Amino acid sequence: MSGEEEVVEEMVEEEEEAQQEEVVEVEVEEAAPGVEEPAEEEPAEEEPGEEEAPAAGEDESKPKPKLVAPVLTVPKIPEGGEKVDFDDIHRKRLEKDLTELQSLIEAHFIQRKNDEAELLALVNRIEKRRTERAEQKRVRDELEKDRQIRIAEEKERKELEDARKKHDGDAKKKKALTNMTHQYAGVQQRDGKKGAKKQTEREKKKKILADRRKPLSIDHLNDEKVKEKANEMWQWLFTLESEKFDLSEKLKKQKYDVNLLQHRVQDSQSAKGRGKGGKGRLR
């Protein structure tokens, strides 16, 4: 309301100045009655107001309506010795100022109404944007929560899979260790039996050798018989060496075959182990 009071004060000051100017003009006209009155030109200056008056009513919806002063007829100063009615002039001036003030007040309220409408629209847009951002944040939070849940589930599944693999590996190692223990016990048992068997075979060999190595009684033989006996023994030794060579070659071949089969078994087992390990990595 301070702005309206300032406008009123300015209008009052303008009114006082206008009254002083009119008094001066009247005195000048009384002093020189032959001079034409310039007051008749004032309506021509106010004619644009007649064209703008209806436009003011049409543009009330615009944010900043133009201020239009109403058209008032300027009282003519009577010629000759007639008296000038200053009260009527003052009253009409006040009416004009009051009309202008009312127009300013109406324009102010229209502008205020438009500003309030714009402010309300701005508040609505801000609230709408805030709601949209809150919805977007809620969606992002839900997506992030789902992602964290999937990561936790994947981690738990991987831990369970690793624990299962470790348990299976421990079980296989334990089983292999048990089998090795049983095999070692069996080997020891077989070694014991083999030792006993070797001892028995050694005794048999000694017995056979004792039976074969008979003392030579060649004292009573002549030279021809000794030569025949030596030739017979040489043939028998040759036969034994031949059999020994054949048996040693056969043993070598058997050892080679056994080693070859062992290498093949080891290669096959290692290939199977690599295949299982690769499948596990692919899963």
Summary of the structure (lengths in Angstrom):
residues: 283
radius of gyration: 68.0
end to end distance: 81.5
largest distance: 211.5
contacts: 576
relative contact order: 0.04
helix: 85%
strand: 0%
